[in-house]
Amino acid sequence: METRRLLRTSGVFLGAAVLLVAGCTSGDSSSPDGPESKDPPTSAEREAGTDKLLEPLPAAVPDELKPYYTQKLSWRDCGVQGFECSTMKAPLDYEDPDSASDLSLAVVRKRADGNGDRLGSLMVNPGGPGSSAVDFVQMAAGIGFPEKVRARYDIVGLDPRGVGRSEPVECLSDEEMDRHTQVDITPDSKQEVDELRTANDRFAAGCEKQAGDLLNHVSTVDAARDMDVLREVLGDDKLSYVGFSYGTFLGATYAGLFPSRAGRLVLDGAMDPSLSAEQLNRDQTAGFETAFTAFAEDCVERSDCPLGTKSAADAGKQLSAFFEKVDREPLETGEERKLGESLATTGVIRAMYDESAWATLRTALAEANRGEGAGLLALSDDYFERDADGSYDNIMYANAAVNCADQAPAFSTPEEVREAVPSFEKASPVFGRGFAWAALNCAAWKVEPSGEANRIEAKGADPILVVGTTRDPATPYVWSEGLAEQLDSASLLTYEGDGHTAYLRGGPCISDAVNDYLLEGKAPEDGKRCSSS
């Protein structure tokens, strides 16, 4: 499973996770912006979440929305064995539906292929925001989901509005995006700060020009309402759902809006909806530091570790020094693009999403030590979903559009960033400064946010299963604890291990617990823990 896509940051540089949250980062922990510190924030130092609740929508479907809920889908063969594709109509604006501006949303399903009692549809979202559920289902429904789950559920993917095949948001040309990904996000001078702000402005203006009014209607609340329409169109009384990373925020939002229609929901690699954009970015910064420390502890035990063999702390200093070096002197890559600090950092971050990529990262760093940047560039391109021909998928554009719609900017001015840098560097000496500056991106957005941080309780919902991984880089474990505490009917299942998310990759203990919940409706005991060993 391509877990890298599951949560980007709210920064467009870092991309697909808040989310992909912050952005390409720097290892400069000796910045004049603030003191060096290696300790992440304690729980007492973390910002408390809001007490504002997400209120449910009326249970009855309004008359003006009934044509959407009663539509019939026309299914066709997708050209991929066993999969059917269709499109669903949804109003651009749920508060003022107008058929002239309806959206066409892409849907895929693979019918249940077993002989047992069919349980209905299992909707899946891989995260992002911005990852294609259609693509994910066509991969996971064939080889990822266990046979006994596929036997009893139709596995369904809906590309959220603005994503993939569903009226995709576009912002820059491929050549412009190449330049955008190389902008220095650890500015050392006023000129570099101005260059960063200009890049953010150009990105936001491109989105506004190409996406138009769609940018006002790509929030997570909008996407959750689309899911409710699809649930009804598919003939399911309640939604069964597996959401990874940002998909947990989408699933939790659905439960908050439609608690009586929330069925068996698995929320894996959870986000905490009660936190501000600044806190989400800072927490994710600490998450990547935790993941890097795990990588470094493994690396320094190897005689050929490219970051030395002294200690994980020393490996962090070596990586920071490397980032500073390529900031001054980018590396050759065998193509026109050179490997500067931003692309190098993104390459390292990409490898933090799954421990199976650690060997690739060690090789890439060893090559970089010899002056060869191609390996890290390939990791960065994979993260940005840049194809070999130089074209980009729309994940980075959709990621920014959704994140900037869901909350007010983490920071509005460079001065606010500078004030926050010390707390970000405390969360991560290696990545903190860059994550703080990358979180400035939504300040340039041309559309006012339609959402805000909310606690989600979903009182009246069926039992919900939240899954958290203790050393998850992109969705820190504390977020899973926070969401499980908020949801009135949630149980927390913990995977003690590395990487982003747990189901489909965390071993039989996790898989058995999730599968039993999906098939029998009984969540594991709250607090159950599974180990990677």
N, C-alpha and C positions, 0 to 999 in steps of 0.2 A: 504494500500500500504506500502511495506517495505522500507520506505524512508531512513533507515540507510545506504543502499547500494549506495545511489546515488552520494555521493562524498566522496571519501577518501582523504587522504592527500598524498603528494608525498613521505612521509616516509612509509616504509614498516611496521613499528610497528603499526602505527595508521591505516593504511590500506586502506580500500576501498575507501574513498571519494576521488587536486590536486592529494583530489584529492581523498577520503580519500585522507590532505597535510602533516602534519609533522609526528607525531608518538606518542607512549605512552608517557605521560608526567608526570612531577612532580609538586607538589605544593610548592616546596621550593623557596619562593620569597625572602629569606634572603641570597641567595648565594653570595659568595665573587666574583662571576663573574661580578656582576654589582649591581647598586643601586635599591632599591625597588621603584616602582612607580605604581600608580593605574590608571593613565590616558592612554587611548589608543592613538595611534598616530593621530594627526589631519590630515585633508585632505592635508594641505600644507606640512606636514612632510612625507607624503607617497611618495614613489619613483615614478617618472613619468614613464609611459609606453614607449615602443619603438615607434619610428615613422616608422619603417620598415613595409612595407605592404606585406600581403600575395597576391601574384600575381595569377590571374586565369590561369588555364590550357587552351590550345587551345580547342575550341568548338568541332572540328572534332575529332572523335576517330581514333587514329593511326592504321594503317593496322595491326600491330603486336598484337594489343589488340582486334581486331574485333572478333576473335573466342570466347573470353570470353563474349562479349556483345551480341553475337548471340546464345549462348548456350540455350538449352531447359532443364528446370528443370523437374525432375521426382518426382511427389508428391505421398505421401503415408499417410495413416492414422497414426497419432502419438500414438494412444492408449489412447488419451485424447479426450473426446467427442467434435466433431466439429472442431478439429484442424488437419491441414495437415503439414507434415514435408518433407523437402528435403535437399539436399546439393548443394552448388554452387561452381564451380571452380573459383579460382582467382590466378593470378601469384604471386609467392613469391616476385618477384622484378618487379615492373611496368616499370622500366627503362631497364630491360633485361629479358623479359618473356621467360620462358623455360618450356614447358609442363612437363618435367621430375621432376620439383620441385614444381608443382602447389599445392596450398593449397585447402583443402576441408572445406568449411564454412557451418555451420548449419543454416538453415532457418526454420521458422514456420509461419503459417498464419491461421487466422480464417476468413473465407469468410464473406462478408457483408450479414447480415441476414434480411434486410428490403426490402420493396417493392418500395422504392423511387429510384430516379436516383442514380446509383452507382458513387462515386467520384474517385474510384481507390484505390490505396494502401496507408495506413498510416503506415509508418515505425516508430518504437519506440525503444529508447535506454534508459535504466534506470540509466546509469552512471557508476561510479566506479573511474577510468577505471577498468574493470574487472568483472562487474556484467553481468550475462547472460540475454540477451534480449529474448532468447527463453523461459527461465523460467518465466521471467516477463510477457511476452505476454500471456503465458498459464494461468497465474493468472489474469492479468488485463483485458484481452480481454473478459473474462467471467463475471467478477463482478466489475471491476474498471471503465472502460470507459463507459460513458453514453450510454444508449440504442440507442439514435438517432445518435450518432457517429458510433456505431457498425453497425447500419442499413445501412449506406451508404459507409463505408470504409471496405476493407479487412485490418484487423489489422495484421501487419507483424513484426516479430523480426528476426534480423540477429545477431548471436553471432560474435562480432568482432574477427579478427585473434588473436590467443593466449588466447582466453577467452572461458570458458564453454565447448561447444562441437566442437569448431572450432580450432583444433590443439592447445589444451591448453598448456600454459607454466607451467612447473613444476620445482620446485627448491629443496625442502627438503622433507625428509620423515616426517610422522606425528609426530614421536617422536622428530625429530630435530626441527620441527616447534614449538612444545610445549616448548622446551628449548629457542628457539629464541624469543618467545613472552614474556619471563620472564627476558630478559636481561635488566639490569638497564640502562635507557637512561637519567638519570640525574647524570652522573658520578661525584663523589666527590674526586677522586684521579687519579693519572696516571694509576694505575692498572685497575680501572674501565673504564677509557677512552680506554685503550688497549683492554679490554674485549668487549667493544662496537664495536670498529673497527674490531676486529676479527670476531664478529658475522656478521657484514655487509659483510666482505670479504667472509665468509663461505656461506652466502645467495647468493651473486652474483656469486660465483664460481659454486654453485649448479645449478643456472639458466643457466649459460653458458654450463655446462656439459650436462644437460638434454634437453635444448631447441635448442642448436646449432645455426645455421645460422638464424633461425626464429627470434632471438633477434634483428637482424639487420633490420627487416621489420615488426615491430609491432607498428609503430608510428600512431598518429591520422591521418596524411595525408594518410597513407596506408589504414586505415580503412574507411576514407571518400571516397577514390577511389573505394573500394569494394562496398560501398553503391550505387555509381553511376552505377556500373555494375548491381547490383540487380534491381535498378530502371528500367533500360532498359529491363532486362530479364522479369520483371513483366509486361512490356507493358505500363509504365507510361511515359508521356512526361516530367513531372516535378515531383520532389520529394515532397511529403507531409510527415511531420515528427513531432514527439513530442520527444524531448530530455530533460532528467532531469539531473541536476548537471553536471558531466563531459560530459554527452550526449549533453549539450549545446555547449561545445567546439567542439565536433564532428560535430554537426549540423552547427555551424558557420563556421567551416573549410570547410565543404561541400559547403556552400554558397559562400565562398571566392574562392574556386577552380572552381566551376561550377555555377556562378551566373545566367546564362540564364536558367539553369535547376532547380533552387531553387524555389519551389512553396510555399505552406503554411507551414511555419516552426514555431513551438512553442518551445522556448528555456527557460526552467523553472529552476530557481536556477542557474543563469548564471555564467560562468567563464569569466574573462577578459583575452583574449589571448595576450594582449600587455605587460603583466607583467612578470618580471623575476621569476624564481623559488623561489628565496629568498623572493621577495615581496609577492608572492602567499602564501607562508608558513606563513609569518608574518601577512598578512591580515586574513588568516584563524584562526590564533591564537587569534586575536582580535574578530573574529566571535564567537568562542567558549566561550570567556569571556562574550560577550554580552548574549549568550544563558544561560550561567551559572547564570549570574546576574538575568535574568528573572526567572529562576528556584528558585534561592535563595530568591528573593522577595516574591514569592508565598509560599515557604517553611516556612519562618520565621513568617508568619501570622498564622501558624498552631501550636497549643500547643505542638504537639508531633514531631516537626521538629527535626531531628537528628543532625542538624547543629546549634541548638540554636534558640532563638527567638528575638535576639537583632536587627540585621540588616543584609542586604545582604552582606555588607563589612565584618562584623564579621563572617558570614557563610563561606565566602571565606577563612578567616584565619583558621577557624575550619577545613575546608577541607584540606588546606595545611598542617596543623598539623597532620591530619590523614594520609596523604600520607607519611610524614616523619616517622611516627610511624611504618607503615607497611613496609617501606623501611628497618627499623632496625629489626623489628620482624614480619615477614609474618604471616598471619592468617591461621588457619586450615580451610579446606573447605569440609571435609568429604571424600576426595580422596587424592591421592598421591600428586597432585599439591597443593602448598600453594598460598595464595593470597599475593603477594608482591606489591610494588608500581606500577610497569608497568601494571600488570593485573588490579589492582584496578582503575588506572587512565583510562584505556581503558573502563572499565565498566561504569564509570561516563560519559565519552564522548559518549558512545553508547546511553545513555538516553537523550542526548542533541539534537538528531536528530528529536525528535517528542515529543511534550508536553504530549502526552498520556502515555509516559514512565516515567513521573515524579513520579507517585505514586509508581511504581516499584522501582525506585531509592531510594525514601525515605525509603521504607521497607528494601532494601539491606543495606543502610547506617546505619539504626537502628540496624540491625543484626550485622553489622561489629563493631559497638560500643560495642556489647556484646561479641566480639571475634569470630564471625561466618562469614566466608568469602564466603560462597557458593553463596549468592545472587549476589554479584558483579562479581564473577567468571562466573556465568551464563550469565550476561550481556556482559562480555568480550568475552565469547565463541560465543555469538550470533553475535557480531561485526566481529569477525574473521572467521565466518562461520565454526566453529568447531562443528561437530556433536557429539551426545552422545557417539558414539563408538570411539571417538578420532580422526576421520578422518577430514581432511580439504578440502574444495573446493579450486579451484585454484585462487580465487579472489585476494588474497594477492600477489601471484606471478605475475599475469597479471598486477596488479596495479603498482608494481615496474617496470616491463618491459616496460610498456607504458610510465610512467612518466619519466623514465631515458632515454627513446628514444626521448622524445619530447623536452627536454631542457637540457642544461648543468647543473651540480649539483648546488644546492643552496650554498653549502659550499664544499670545497675541503680538508680542514685540520681542526683539532681541534682548532687551533689558530683562524681561521676564525669564528668558532662557538663561541668561547669565546668573540670575539669582538662584535658579534651580539646579545649575550644574553641580554644585557641591553635593547635593542629596543624590543626584544620579551617579556621581562618581563614588559615593559611598555604597550605593547599590552594586556598582560594577566599576572597579578601577580600569578594567580593560575596555569596556564598551560604553561606559556611562556618558561621557561627554558627547559622543556622536548621537546617542539616542536622544539626549536632551535637545540638541539642535534640530534633529530630524522631526521632532514633535512640533516644530513651528509650522509645518506644512499647511494645516487647515486654516491658519490665519489668513492665507491668501485666497481662500475659497470664495467664490462669487455668489453663493447661495446660503441663506441663513439656515442653521440647523433646525430640523423639525423635531428632534428628539432631545432627551436629557437622561441623566442617570436616574434609575429607579430601582428600588427594592422590588423583587418579584416573589410573591407568596403563593399565588395560584391555589387559593383555598377551594376545596371541592374537587380538585384533580385526583385522578387515580394515582397509586404509588409511582413515583418517578425515580429513576436510577441515575445518580451522578457518579462519574468515574474520574479519578484524579491520579496523576503520576507524580511521585515525590520529587523527581529531578527533571520535570518537564520545563524546557526552556521558554516556550512561547506562551503557555498558559500555566503560570506558576501554581503549585499545589494549593497555596492559600486561597486562590480563586475558587477551586472546587469546594474547599471547606466553606467559603463564604456563600456560594450558591446553594449548597446543601442545607446550610443553616437557614437561609431565607425561605426556600420552598417548603410549604407546609407538609407535603407528603413525601419528601425525598429521603432516600438512603444514600450514603456515601460509600463507594467501593474504591479502595486504595490500591494502586500498583506501586510497589516499592522498586523503582527502577529508573532507567534513563530513557530519553526520547520524548517525542510529542505524541500524546494520546496513548491508549493501551489496548483497546479492543481491536482484534484482528492482528495484533503484533505482540501482545504481552504474555503469551503462553496460555496453557490450558486452564489455570485457575481463574483468570479473568474471563476467558472465552466461555467457560462452563457457566459462570455466574450470570453473564450477560445473556447467553443463549437460553438458560432456564427462565430468566425473567421475560424474554421476548416470547417464549413458547408457552409458558405456564402462567405468566402474569404475577409471579411472586418474586419480589425484590430480595436480594440477599440481606442478611442482618446488617443494620446500619453499623458502620465501622469495620466491616470485613476487610482484611488486608491480604494481598497476594504479593509474592516475592518473585524477582527475576531469576533467583538462583534455584 
